[in-house]
Amino acid sequence: MFSLASKAKPYLGAVVLTTLLLVGGGVYSALRMPSGIYPEVTFPRIGVLAKAPGLDLTTMDLKVTRPLEEAVSSVIGVSEVRSKTIRGGSELSITCTPGADMHRAEQLVWNHIGAKHAELPANLELTVEPMTPSTFPVMSLALTGGDNAAQLRDYAFYHLAPRIKAIPDVYLAEVTGGDVREIEVIVRPEALLAHGLSAADLADQIAQTSLLQPAGGIQSDPLAYQIIIDNQSHTVKQIEDLVVSTRKDQPLRVKDVADVKVLHADRVQSVGYAQQDAVVLSIFRRVGGNTINISNNVRALLDKDGLTLAPGDPNKGRPNSIQATIVYNQASFVETSVGNVRDAIILGGLFSIFILMVFLRSWRATLISALAIPTTLAITFLFLYWSGETLNLMSLGGLAVAVGLVIDDTVVVVENIARHLTPTGAANRNGTTEDPVDAASKEITGAVIGSTLTTVVVFVPLAFIVGVYGQFFAALSWSLCIAVLVSMVVSLTIVPVFAAKFLAGSPMPGPGPIYRFLAHLYDLLLLLVLRFPWLTIATSLAAAGIGVLLYTGIPNPFATRAAGQPPPAPLVPGLETGLMPVMDEGAFIMDYWAPSGMPLADTVRRVRVVEGILSKNPDIQAYVRRTGSENGLYATQSNRGDIEAVLRPAEEDPVSLLTKPVRPSMEDLEKELEKQGKKLDAKEIENIRRKYRRRAALDIMAEVTDAVNDQFAEHQLKTETVQVMQDELSDLSGANKPIEVKLFGPDQTQLRQLARDVAAMLETNSKGRGLEGVNSNASGGNPDLMVRVDGERADRIGFKPEAVTRQLRAMIAGQIAAQVPESSIRLTDVRVRYPDDIRFGPGRFDAGLLDRFWLMLPDTKAPPPGVPQGLARAVPLGALANVTPTLTPDQQFRENLQPAAFVTADLNTQEADLGAVAADVNRWMGAFPMPAGYRWDLGGHILQQKAAFDSLLLVMLTAVFLVYVMLAFQFRSAMLPLVIFLTQPLSIVSGLFALWITHTPLNVSSGMGAILLIGLDMKNGILLVEYIQKLRAEGMALQPALLLAGQTRFRPILMTSLAAILGLAPLALGIGPGAQMQQPLAVMVIGGLTANMLFTRAVIPAGYEVLERLLGRQVEGVVVAPAAVPPNGTPAPLPVHPVKPIPAPPQGVKT
């Protein structure tokens, strides 16, 4: 085999300089790479948000939602369109086929919507966004203080947001909350009607007299003039003096019929922080942006202006009454996660180095091997940077997993060099003058290249994996593949060059007593399996049956199920299943719903109670509350919203873990304080934080939920909690809940009733079975006042329904008449409306008030003689229309142009896993009576789990096939690869057993571990089979070759396996969110490698012997008797003993 080392040795200086250059480039690249939580994955989804304030649900559905659905459904590549319609808003979730060009799809969506523009309302606000991680904010700033809510919003919108938007990598700075400043023309109805004007007429007159329009141009040498009609108003006084009409040669001014004031628009959303009104500024990252850089730059900007200082602080800039607080900062989670992975890499590297020192017993050999780890990782960063990757949980997780693997090739090479440098190794070269380092490198090069390429090949099929989560782990596999390829090059070039310089010429120490003891045990095991090879192979294959039992569990045949009770616990529970690993993110979202139709102010009053609960929890550091708005691209009613809560940092350093207990429950804490005569105030909260470590995020979420449920019944305020990143991933993937029952049929009313019945059935059946938070998404409905105009009466007096709508809208919602340029950056709306005591009533609103709203008749109707002009033309609404209170749906769903309803539920993993719950729901829905013309389907995370598992299974099968083909070419045999594959069942089952015994779910991460195990099994098998073939080619008999190959390759295989196991151990412990993401993968690989190291190294010799005999190449053989390994590490020739021949192959077997 060609040796790269022999060519590189004469150029030691060039090799060192090249290595340093690449390492330096890698370090530089790592410092410049963008950082984030997840890789920049292209999600096959587009979100469309439409807002038309004032439109009712039915009109919104007919005039907005359906035209948009029809438009986007015809876009090439669109596979599903789901819509949700509420009052004044509509949202569409567009799912494209996997692999679609999302940039082109977005353009086509815009084009198709543009073609429907004429059918859409004129005031419609449209947002079309491809769903990426950048759809969600990376930072949330809460602004409090100021003279009023309008000033607070103005400062955020006009001053702070533009400066933040100018920060590199910031895509958007969105302002929510506060009051929108307006100049309000509040009419005096009696005076207005007396002059024969309605509120809508007044607004039209103001619009016609507030103009800024060009009227042409004049070209006259030497100047070109532009004629501009400028009749704009710039102040309240100018608006008051506007002439809107003339009566009897007397001008009628705005101030004669209305009061003009600077106020604010009616609130449609509210934001709270620390139980006070606030404005939240959400900062979004551009695709490929650096989250940590954004955080640092925003902090620097806030510190520069003193915005983080308390109001009144002398060091604050202007305005000194406003304070900014960073509530949510994704960069903190990124830094924590990256730090966890970094620590896992360092610890894994140290463990691997420890293994090298124990087995090689040479600090020089250990140092050469250890240098391969940082060298490989640094150069890997360079290639990741060139390929456009980012630093995220997946790419860094791949490097953390790779720590135990990148040293494999180096260990094999160094161990082989060390063996050749021993006196016995020199004697085995039969007196040749070939350099021992060159000989060792040449001998091992083929095995190293083959085993490394095998590890890479198993990840090639990941290109075909579907689903968002599969794409995440594809990023992990990419970084892992780069690392092992770089490791292969390093081990075949740099390591032998350094070994020739620093190891040659001095003898290497032999193995120590621990290794000799382990080698002796291995010899005994190998002798045993070679005496019973068929039994060994059968045992390995039979492990597949144990794997099936581990997956399904063993039911209890002696237990009976009581009526109305959940099924009895199995005798042996099966593996838990899930979609993604659960991390402690240090932040969560609490979604809440007040009763449908509840006013914004009343919803806020109820949620303030929840804010008080959060403020008293010592583990919650900060929160921001949104009402009428949500985190993400959503159309949200005024009775719902969310709270984004951020937990205090988890103290996971060794000192805190050993000295600080976890905080007790709030109930126990309050009892403890009560005994001490103390109250849970701000001072005591700080004392608690110093005394205790915080609880796990899931425990805090459950604690808060219980406290809220103690205050409110579900019909008063319903809440759901989910961690922030988990919530965002669910939104991005299009599956918001673990379980979703989709109902389809022709009638929305019947669908809502079906949804309620299904939800009730699920709640009844699911007690103790893993379902919680069942939601029918079909509440009581919105309270509406239906105004039906009597066409005959209206037509008799010259009225049309459109005129009624126009005047009522101006009275109640108000009509924007003009915009006033108050400054170079501000355009303020001028709104004409009725006074609040008429719009909303002097006290509690009475629906009868609407009947007494006076409408102005067309001026074609002459007033009777003697009646003041105007009054005779005014009629009450009750004279033209009937006003009827009614309930209308608060939200309406459609999927693929069909009416739909969705029943959703969360998962209680302590009771059952996702797979078991889905099976139960399928069974229950199968027995549920559905009306004719209606059907149901199952959705949610379970579909994504099924798609991910199916993809992983396809990937595994494809990987096995590719590895088989590659091994067939390497060994020039179609049968030898089957020998190596004999180890697979035992390795996979051992990995499943590790998951089962540690209660780690089988999910996408552990599935990736199973794929990695295929490559690692092949890697070790190639080392063994390649050496057996070499010995056989040199003429050695079968069984001596098997024993000698096993003894020779036992040390490198043992070292590489232990290095990989200990390298993955920090990830398997799952300390911190970064390690928790890769924990199932690490557990799976450790379990499989442990079995591979202990047992499967004996399976390959047994399989090789059986294969050789079946092929008829040798009928009889000899076995070398086991003996202790001599100090030089090479087995000495020992007496041989005949063994009983294995029977000849059956009749018909061809050689």
N, C-alpha and C positions, 0 to 999 in steps of 0.2 A: 504494500500500500504506500502511496506517495506520502511523504512526510513534510508538512509545512515547516516544522521546527528546524529541520536540517538546512532549509533554504534561508530561514530567518536568523539563524545563529550568527553568521558572520556580520550581521548588521545590527548588533546590539544597540548601538547608539541611536540609529534611525528608528528602531522599534520603540525604544523608550521615548524618544521625542514625539513620535507619532501617537503613542498612547497618551502622553501628557497633553498633546494638542486636542485629541478627541475627548479626553476627560474634562479639560478646560471648557471645550465647547459644550459639553453636556451640562456642566455646572451653570454656565451662562444661560443655556436654554431653559434649564429648570427655573431660574430666577425670572425669566421673561415669559414663561408659559402662562396663559390665562388660567384662573382657578375658579372652580365652582363646585357645586354638590354633585351634579350628574354630568355625564358627557353631553355634547351638543347633538342630541339625537333628533332626527326628523320624525315628528309625530304625524301620522297620516290623518290629521284632523284640522279643520278650519272652523272657527267660531264666528258667528254673525250676530251682532247685537243691534236691535232697532228700537229707538225711543221716539214716541209720539205723545208727549204729555197731554193729558186730558181725554184721550180716547178710551172708551170702554172696551171690555174684553171682546165682545162680539165684533165690534167694528175693527178692533185691532186684528182679530183673526181673519176677517174677510178682506180688509183693505191692505194689510201688511204681511201677516204670516203666510197666508196661502200664496199670494203672488211671489213672495221670496222663495217659498218651497218649490214652486213650479219652476222658477228660474234656475235655482242651483241644482235641482234634481237632474237636469239635462246636461250638466257639466260632465265631460269625459273623465272617467276614473272615479266618479262618486258612487259609493256603494250603499250608503245609508244617510238619510237626513232625518234628524229628530228635532222637533220644535217644542217650545214652551211659550205660551202666551199669557200675559197678565194685563192688568190695567196699564195702558200707556207704554207697554214694553213687550218685546218679543226676542227670544234668543233661539238661534239655530245651531245645532251641532252637526257638522258635515264630516262624515267619515269617508276617506278615500281608500282605494284598494292598495294593499302593501306594494311598495316600490314606486308609487306614483310620484311624479315630479311636483312637489308641493308648491314651488314658486310659480310654476305655470298654472297649477290648479287655483292658486289664489288670484292670479290675473284673470282666469276664465270666470271665476265666481264674480269678480267685480264687473266683468263685461256682461255677463248674463243678467246681473242685477240692474246694470245700467240700461239694458234693453227694456226692462219693466218700469223704468223711472216714471213714465207718464201715468202709470196706474197707481203709484204710491202717493201718500199724502205729501203736501208741499213742505211741511215743517218736520219731516222725518229726519232723525239723526241716525246715521248708519256707521257701524264699525265692523270691519272685516279683519280678523287677525288669525294667522296660522298659529296653531297651538304648539308652543315651544316652552322650555323652562323660562324663557324671558317674558312669558305672558304674566308671570306672577312677580310681585315686588321682591327685591333683595333687601330693602330697608324700609322701615316705617318710622317717620318722625312725627311726634305729637307736639303741636304748638298750643300753648295755653297763655292766658293773660290777655293783655290788650284792653282797650277801652270798651269794646263791644265785639260781638261775633263777626260783624261785617268787616271791622278793621283787621281782625285776626286773619280772616280769609284773604282780604286784599293784600296783606303783607306776604302771605304764603304764595298767592297766585301771581302777583305782579313783581315781587322783589326776590323772594327766596327761590322759587321754582325755576325761573330762567337761569339763575346762577348755577343751580345744581344741574340743570339740563346741559350746561356748557362743560361739565366735567367729562373727561374722556371715559368712554365705555358706558355712559348713561344714555339709555334710549328714551326714557320718558320720566318726568316728575309730575305726578298727578295729585291734584288737591281735592280733598273731600271734606265736607263739613263746613261749619260756619254759616254765615248769612251772605247772600249775594246782594250787594248794594244796588238799589234802584231809586229812581226818582218817581214817586207815586203821585198820580193825579187822582185824588180821592174826591169823587163827585158828591155834590149835595143834591140828592135825587129830586127834591121839590123844585129847586131852582132850575135844574136841568130840564125837567119835564115842562116847567112853565114856559121855557123858551123853545119848546118843541123839538128837543134833542134827546137822543138816547146816549148811553155811555159809549156804544159802538160808533155813533155819529161823531161824538166828541173826539174819540180816538182817530177817526178818519180825518177830521178837520185839522187836528194837530199834525198828523202825518203829512198832509198836503201843504201846510205852512212851514214845515221844518225841512227845507230842501237844501241840498248841496249837489248841483248838477251842472255839467258843462252845456253851453248854448252855442257852441261853434267857435270858430277862430278867424282872425283877420291877419292876413299877411301884408305888412306894410313896411317897406324898407326904412329904417334898418332893423325893425323889430317885428316879431310874430306874436300877436296877442291871442290869448285864450280867454274867451268870455265865460264866466262862471256865475251861476246863480247861487248865492250863498245866503240862505235864510235860516241857517242853523241857530239853535239856542244853545248857549253854553252854561247858563246858570239857572237856578230855580226861578229867580226874578224874571228872566227873559221868557221862561215858559209861562209864568203867571200872566204876562202881558201879551201873550199871543192872542190875536183876534181870530175867533172861530166863526163869527157870524155878524151880520148887521141887521138890526131891527129898528125900523123907522129912523134911518140914518144915524143910529146910535150903535157904536161897536160893542159886540159882546165878547169879552175877554175870558180867558180860562179861569181867572181868579173870581169871576162873577158867578161861576157855577161849580167851582171845585176848589179844594185846598191842595196845594202842591208841597210835598215834603220829601226829604231824603230818608227813605226807610229801607226795607229789604223785601225780596221776593218771599212768597210762602215757602216754608221749609218742606222739602220732600225727603230729606235724609238728615241724620244727626250723628255726630261723632262725640265720644266721651273718653276722657283720660283722667284717672285719679278722681272719679266721681264729679267731674266738672266738664262743662262744654269745652270742646277742643276742635282743632283742625288737624287732620292727618295728611301728611305729604308722603305718598308712596313712590319709591324710586325703583325704576325698572332697568335691568341690565340689557344692553344690546347683545345679540347673538355673538358669542365668542369673546365677550367682555370679561374683565377680571373683577370678580366680586370683592376681593380684598382691597384692590386699588381703589375701587369706588368707595368702600367704607372709609379708608384712610383719608381720601380727598374730602369726603363729606364732613368727617370729623374735623379736619383742618379748617374747612370753611366755617363751621359752627364756632370753633374756638376763636377764630380770627375776629368774628363779630361779637363774641361773648354771649352767643345765644344760649349756651348751656348754663350760664350763670343765672341765679335767682333774680326775679324782677327787683329793680332798685339798686342792684349791685353797682358800685361806682365804676367798675371795669367794663360794664356792658356798653355796647354801642346803641345807637338809636334804631328802633324804639326800645327804650329800656324797660318797658312793661311786658314784653313778650319773652317767653322761655321755650326753648326747643329741647325735647327729650327723645333720645333714640330708644324706641320701644323694641322693635324687631330688627335684628342685624344678622342676615344670613352669613356674613363673613365670620362671625363668632363660631357658628356651627362648622363652617368650612375649616377654620383654623383648628378647632377641636378635633374634627374628623381627620384632617391631614396629620395632626399631631399624634393621634392614636395609631394611624397607619405607619407613620414614621417611627414611633416607638416599637411597633410590632416588627418593622424591618430591622431596627437596631438589635432588639432582643433576639430575633430569629437568627440574625447574622452572628451574634455572640454565641448562641447555642451551637450553631453549626461549627464555628471555630473551635469550641470546646470539644466537639466530637473529633475533629481533626487532630487536636493535640493529644487526646486520649489514645487514639489508634496509631497515629504516625510517630508519636513520641519524639518529635524533632521540631524545635521551634522554628528552624529555617524552613522546613517543608510546610509547616503550618502557616507561617507568615506569607510565603509565596501563594498558598491556596487562599488565604484570607484576603489578600490584595485583589483577588479576582472579583470579590463581591462589590466593593465600591466602584471598581473600574467598570464592571459590567453595568451597574445601575446608572452611573454617570453617562456612559455612552448610549444607554437606552434612552435617557432623557433627550439626547441630541436627536435621535431618530424619531421619537415621539413628537418633538417640536417640528421637525421637518414634515411630518405627516399631518400636521394641523391638529393634533390632540391637545386636550387641556388637562390640567391637574385636577382630578376629581376622585370621588370615592372608588370608581371603577378602575381607572388607570393606575392609581396608586395601590389599589387592592391587588391588581395583577402583579405589581412589583413585589408587594408583600408576600404573595403566594410564591413568587418566583425566587425569593431568597433561598428557600430550601432546595430549589432546583438548579439555580445558576451555578451552585457550587458542585453539583453532581459531576459535570464533565471534568471540572478541575480536580476533584477528588479521584476520579478514575485515572486521569493522566498522572497525577502526582504519585498515587499509590503504585501504579505500574512502573513509573520511573524509580521509585524507592525500592521496589522489588528487584529491579534490574541492577540497582547499585549495591545490593547485598552480595557477599562472596558467592553464595549459591547461585544467584542470578547470573553472575559473571561466568560461573562454571557451566551453566546451562546454555551459554552462547557458543560452547564448543571451541573456545580459543579464538574466535573471530576477533578481528581488530575493530569491529564496528563500535562506534560510540554508544554507550549504554543508553544515553538519553535519546539518541536518534532511534535506536532499536526499540526502546519502549514506546516512543511516540508512533513509530511506524506500525507497531503491533496493535496499538489501540485506536488508531485513527478511524478505521472503518467502523468499529463499534460505536465510537463517539458520534460520528456523523450520522450513522443510521439511527441511533437511539434519540438523538436530538431532533432529527427530521420527523421521527415518529411522533414525538410530542407536539410538533408544529402541525403535522398532518391532521391530528384528531380535532383541531380547532378550525380547519378549513371549512367544514360544512356549516359552521355558524353563520356564514354569509347567507344561508337559506332560512335562518330562523325568523319567525314572524313574531309580531307583538313588540310593544314598547320595552318590556322588561328583558326580552331576549336581546334587543339591541344594546341595552345597558351592559349586559355581560359580554357581548361581542367586543365592547371597548376593553373590558378586562382581558379577554383572550388576546387582543391585539398587542397590548403592552407585555403580556406574558410571553407571547411568541417572539417578539423583538428581543426580550431579555434573554431567552434561552438560545436564540441564534447568535447574539453577541457573545454569550457565554461560551458557545462552542468555538467561535473564532479565537477568543481569548485563551481558552484552554489548549488549543492546538498551536498557538503561536507564542504569545507572551509568556505563558506558564513554562513551556519547555525551555525557552530561551533563558529565563531566569533560573530554572532548575539546573541547566548546563553551567551557568555561571557560579551559582552558590551552593549547589548540592554535589556536583561531580567532584570526584577526587577524595571524598570522605565517606566512610561506611555509614549506612543508615542503621539505626537500632532496630532490633527485631520486635515482634509483637509482645505485649505484656501479658501477665497471667490472666487478666480478665478475658482478653481476646482468645487466648489458648483454650480457656475453659469453654467459651462459647463455640469455638471451632470444633472442639471435641464433641460437644453435644450435637452439632450439625452433622459431623461424621456419622455418629450413631443413627441419627434420623435418616440420613441418606442411605446408609446400609439397609435400614429397615424398609424404606419405601422401594428400594431396588429389589428386595426379596419379594415384595408384593406390589408390583407396579400397577396391575389392573385394579386392585383394591384402592390404591392411591388415586387413580384417575376417577374411579366411580365415586369416591368420597368428594372429590372436588366438584364433579358435575352435580352430585346430589345436593350441594349447597344451594343450588337454585331453588329447590323446594322450600328450604328454610327462608330464603328471601321472600318468597310468596307469602309465607305465614307471617313474617315480620311486617309486610305491607298491609295484609288484610286483618291480622289479629286472629285470635282463637276464641270463638263464642263459648259462653258458659252453657253446657248442655243440661246442667242441673237446675238452673234458675228459670223461673216462670215470670211472665210479665203480667202485672196486675192491671186491671181495667183502668183506663184513664191515666196511667203512669208511664213514664218514659221507659224504653227497653232496659233490661238489666245490664249491668256492666259486663263486658266480655271477660272471659277467663284470663286471656292475655290480650291487652289492647294493641291494636295495630299502630303503624306509623302515623303520626300527625302529618297532615298535608297543608300547604299554604301556597301563596303566590310569591311574596317577597319577604325577606327577613324583617323583623320588627326592630327598629332602632329607638333609642332614647334620644329624641331630637332636641329636648330642652325647650320646646315650644308646642302649643296646641291651639286649635281653633275650636271654639264653642259656637255652633250654629243654634239659633233660637227662633221660635215661632210664637207670637202672641195670637189670640183669636183673630180670625179673618175679619177685615174691616176695621180693626182697632186703629184709632188715630195715632199719628206719629208720637205726639206728646205723651199719650197714655202708655204706649209701648216703652218709651224711654223711661217713664217712671217705674215701670215694673223691672226693667233691666238694671236700673240703678241698684236694686236690691242685690242682684247678681254681682254687680261691681263691688258692693260692700263685702260680699263673701270672698271675692278674689283678693281684695285689699287686706283681709285679715289672714290670709294664708301665708305663712312665712316663706314657703318655697316659691311663691310667685313674685317675681321681681318687678314686672311691669305688665300692662295690658292696654289695649286700645279697643274701644267698642264702636261698632258701626251699626246704625239702624237705617233701613232703607237702602243699604248698600252691602256688598259682600266682597270678599277676597277673590278676585278673578273676574272673568267676563260673564256677568250675569245680569239678567233683568230681575230686580228685587222689589217686592212689595214693601209698603211702609210698616207692616206689622212684623217684619222679620229682619234679621241681620246676623252679625257674628261678632265674637270677641276673640281677639288674637292675644293670647297670654304667653308671656315669656318667663321661663323658670330661671331661678338663680343657677349659676354654674355648678355642675356636679363636681364634688371634690374627690377625685379618683387617684390622687397621689398616694404613695404607700403610707406616709405618716398619717394622713386623714383617715385612710381605710382602717388603720390599726388603732387610732386613738379616738375617733369620733363615731358615736353610734348614729344610726339612721333616725331621723325625726319620728317620734311616735305619731299616732293619728291625732287629728284635731280634737277629737272628743277626749282622749287621754291627756292631751296637752292642756286643754281648758280646765280639766279636773285638777291637774298638777298646779296650775297657776291659782286656781281657786283655793286650794289648800294653803298656798303661800300668801293668800290675800292680795294677789296681783291681778291686773287686767291685761288683756291682749292689746296693748297699745303699740305705737311705733317703737318705743324703747325696748319693750319686751320682744318684739319681733326680731330686732337686731341681736338681742341676747340669744334667742333661739337659734338664729343663723350661725352664731359663733359656736354654739354648743353642739349642734347636730349637723350631720350631712343631710342633704335633701333626699326626699323619697324618689322612687322611680317615676317617670313621667306618667305611665299608665295608672299608677296608684294615686297620683295627684289628680288626674282626670276623674277617676272614680270617686275620689273624696269630694271634689267640687260638685260633681253631678248629684251625689247623695245630699249635699247641703242645699242645692237648689231645689231638689225634689221635696225636701222638708218644708220649703217655703211656698212652693207652688204645686198645685195639681197639674196633671198633664194638659187639661183643657184650659188652664190659665196661662201657662208658659211651658212650652216643650223645648227641650235642649238635646243636642247631640255633640259629642266631643270627638275629635280626631287630631292626630299630630299634623303639623303644618305640611311637611314634605309629603306625608302619606296622602293628605287631602289634595295637594297639588298634583301628585302623580295620578290619583284617581280621576281628577278632572281632565288631565292631559290625555289619559288613555281612553276616556269616554265611559268609564264604569265607576260611578260615584260610590256604590255600595257593594259589599261582598255578595249579597243576595238580592236579586231583582226579579219579580214576577211581572212579565209584560202581558197586558190584556188588550185584545183588539176586538173591535166590533163597530157597527154602524152608528150607534147613538152614544153621545158623550154622557148624557144623564144616566143611562143604563150602565155604562162603563164605570162611572163614579160609584154607583151602588155596588157593582161587582167588586170594585177595589176595596170598599169597606168590608164586604162579606169575606173576601179572601184574607184581608188583614186580621179580621177577628178569628178566622179559622187558624191562621198561622200562630197567632198569640196563644190560642187554646192548646194546640198540638205541640208547640215548641218548648214547653216548660221543661227545663233541664236538658234541652237538646241543642243548645248552642246559639239559638236565635235571640236577639234582643233589639229593642228599639224599632219594632215593626211599625211602618208608616204607610198608610193608604194613599197619602198625597191627595186626598179628596176631603177637604174640610167643609164646614157648613156653608161657606160662600160669602161673597161680599154683599153688604147692605147697600142697595142702590135705590134711587128714586127714578122711576120710569115715567117720563113725560110723553104722553101720547096726544098730539095735536088733533083736535076735531077739524077735519078738513073742510066740512061744510060751513061751520061757523067762521073759521079763519078766512076762507075764500070770500065770504060775504062782506067782510070788512077789509079785504085787500091784503090779507096776511098769508104768507107761505111758511111752512116749517123751517126753511132755511133762515128766514128772518128771525124766527123765534130763537133758533140756535145761536145766531150771531149776537143778538142782544143779551141773551142769558150768559153766554160765554164772557162777554165784556163785563157784565155785572159781577160775576162770581170769580172766574179765574183771572179776569183782567185781559186787556188787549194791549200789546206793545205798539205804541204809536210812533215812537222815534227813538233814536239813540243820540246821546249827548256826549261829545268829546270833551270830557272834563280835564284831560291831560293828554300828553303825547302817547301814553301807553294804555289809557282807559277809555272805553266806550261804555257809557252807562245807559241801560234801558230806561225808557219813560213808559210807565204802565198806567193805563186808565182803568179804574175799578171802583166798586162800591165800598162804603165803609164796612169795617169788620162787624159792627153791631147789626148791620142789615144782612151782610153775607152769611154770618154764622148765628145770628140771633143775639139778643141782649144777654142771655144766659145759656141754658142748655138748648141745643138746636131742636126745633120743632119742624117736622116735615111740612106742616101746614103753612109755614112762612113762605114756601115757594109759590103757593097759590096767590100770595099778595104782592108778588114782584110785578111792578108796572112796566108794560111794554108800550113803546111808541108806535102808533099806526103810521102808515105811509102818508106823506104830506099831500097826496092827491085827494084825501078825504077832508073836505072842508068842515071846520068846526061849526056847530050851531051858533046862531046869533046870540050875542051877549055873554058868551063863554070865553074866558081868557084863552088866547091862542096857545095851543100845546096841551092843555089839560084835557080838552075834549078828545084829543087823539090818543090818550093813554088809557089802556085797558089792563086789568089784572090778568096774570097768566091763567088763573082759574077760570076765566071767562072763555078761554080758547082751548084749554087742554085739561086732561085728567092727569093728576100726579099720583102714582101708586107706588108705595114701598114694596120692594121685592128683594129676593136674594139671587145673585148670579154667581157662577163659579169664580173662585179667586185665581185659578190657573187651569190651563187646558193644554193637553199634550197631543202630539201627532208623531207618527213614525212612518217614514216612506209614504207620505200623503194619506195615511190611514189614521182615523181617530184611535187614540190609545190611552191607557192608564197604567201607572207603574206603582207596584207595591214593593217597597224596599225594606231591608232589614240589615242590622249590623251583626257582627259575629262575636260570640263570647268564646274565646279560644280555651278558656278553662273548662268548658263543658264539652265541646266537640270541635273538630277541625272543619275546614271549609268543604272538603270532599264529603264528609259524613252528613253535614247539614244540607248540602245540595241534593244528596240522595234522598234524604227525608222529604225535602220540599217537592221533589219530583214525584215521590210516592203519594204525598198528600194531595197535590194538585191533580194527579191522575184520578183520584177518587172524588174530586170536587165537581159537582154538577154545573156544566156550562150551558147557558141558553143557546138555542139555535142561532147560527150566524156569528157566534163569538168564539174566540180561541185564546189560548195562552202560550207563552213561551218563557223560557228561563234565561235570565241575563245576569249582569253583574260581574264580579271578579271571577266567578266560577268559569265563565266562558273564556276569560283570559288565561286562567290556570290551565284549562283543558287545551287551549291553543298552544300555550307555552310548553306543556308536558308533551303534547304530540310533536311539536317541533324538536324538543330535546331528544325524544325517542328517535325521530328521523335522523337527527344529527349523530346520535350514538351509533345507529346502524350504518350510516354512511361513513362515519369515522372508522368503524371496524373494517368495512370493506376497503377503504383507502389504505389503512394500515396493512391489511392482508396483502394487497397488491404490491405495496412498497417492500414488504418483507419477502414476498415471493421473488421480486427482482433482486433484492440484496442477497438472499440465500440461494438463488437460482433453483428454487424448489417450490412446488405448490403445496407440499405436505408439511414442511418444517414450520411455517407460520402457525399451523394448527396446534403444534406443541406449545407454543408460547400462549396461545389463546386459552389453553386449558386452565391457566391461572385466573382468568377473568371471573368466573362465577364466585370463587372463594373471596376474591378481593372486593367485588361489588357487594356481596352479602355481608362481609365484615364492615364495609362502610355503612350499609343500612343498619347493621346492629349498633354501630357507634351512634348513629342518629337516634335510634330507638332508646338506647340506654341513657342518653343525655337529654331526652325529650326535645330534640331538635327537629323541627318540621322538615318534611321533604318538600322542597320548593325549587324555584329556579336556581338559587345559589347552590344548593346541594346537588341539583342536577348537573350543574357545571362541574362540581367536584367529581361526579361519576364519570363525566367525559374526560376530565384530567387524569383520572385513575387508569383509563385505558392506555393513555400515552405513557404513564409512569410504569405500568406493568410491562408494557412492551420494551421500555428503556432498559429495565433490569434484565428482562428475558433475552434481549439481544446480546448483552454482555456475556451471558452464560452460553447461549447457543453458538455465538460466533467463536468462542474459545473451544467449545466441544468440536466444532467443525475443523478448527485449526489442528487440534490434536489428532483427530481422525485422519485428516489429510496427511499428517506426518507418519501414519501407519500404526498408531496406537490402537489397541483393542478397545471394544465398545465400553465395557464397564470401567476399566482403568481410566479411560478418557473422561467418562462421566464423573468419577470420583475426583480426579485431578482437577478438572474444570470447576467442579463445585467448590473444592478447597481453595483453588487459586482465586476465583471470583467471589468467594464468600466475604472477604474483607472489604473490597470496594462496594459491593452491594449492601453490606451491613452499614458501612459508613454513609453511603448516599441516602439510604432509607432513614437512618437515625437523624442525619442532617436535615432531611426534608421534614420529618416528623417534628423535631424540635424547632425548626424554622417556622413551621405553621402553628406551633403551640400558642404563641401570643395571640394570634387571630382566633384560635379555638376558644380561648378564655373569654373573648367577646367583651373586653373592657373598653367602653367608649363606643360612640356611634360608628366611627370608621371601622373598627374591628367587628362590630355587630353585623355589619352588612356582609362581611366575608366569613362569619363564624360557621354557618352551615357547610360551606364549601370546605373549610379547614377541617371540620369534624369528619366529614365524609372521606376526605383524602387520608387523614391520619388513621382512621379505622381501616381503610383498605390497604394502606402501606404497612400497617402493623402485621396484618395477616400475610401480606406479600413477603415481608421480611422473615416472618417466623415459619411459614408453612409452604408457601407456593414456590420457594426456591427448591423445594424437594419434588414438587409436582413436575417441573420441566424435565429433570433427568429421567423420571419414571416414564413420562410421555415419550421422550426421545428413545428410550430403550424399546418401548413397545412398538414405536413406529419403525425403528430399524429392523426389528425381528419380523414385523408384519411384511416389510418389504423384502425380507429374505436375505438381508445383507450379512447377518451373522446369526448362527443358531446357538452357539455356546459362547460363554464369556467367563471372565474371571473378575473377582472383586478384590480390590486392594484393601487389606485389613486396616481399620482406623488406628491411628496413633496420634500422639501429641504432636503439634506443629513445632518443629525445631526453632531455636532462637532466630535463625535467619529468615523465617517466615515462609519458606518453601517446603512443601511436603517431601519427605525423603522416601525413596523406594522401599517398599515393605514387602514381606512375603505375601504370596497370593494363595487363595484357597478356592478350590472349584465350587461352583454353586450349581444348583439344579437347573438344567436348561428349561427355558420357557418353551412350551409346545410350539410346534411348527405352525405356520399360518394355515387357516382353513382352506379347503379345496376351492380353487377358483380365484384365489387372491393372486394378482399378477405382480411380479417384481419389476 
